[in-house]
Amino acid sequence: MSETQENPSPATISPEELKQAFKAFKKRLKATRLDDESRVGHGPMSGGNKSSIDAIIPPSQYPAAVWQELVRQGKLKYVTQGFYELGSP
């Protein structure tokens, strides 16, 4: 079978695309955490609890091969069922 556009091989993924995807992942994670922290009970006057969100489903505008390559590079860690978290620094 021939490869489809949705699953390009790691050799066809440009470093620029990986960089943009990683940036989009971090932005989505930050927005998700801020959304969680803005709920009632997480504010500075009510104890200021931090968000417990560590993993998210990555943005769908990039193919799965991009996320797998970022896992291979150690920038992301696959958690379970399509969820990823930031890799160890």
Secondary structure, 3 states (H helix, E strand, C coil): CCCCCCCCCHHHCCHHHHHHHHHHHHHHHHHHHHHHHCCCCCCHHHCCCCCCCCEECCCCCCCHHHHHHHHHHCCEEEEECCEEEECCC
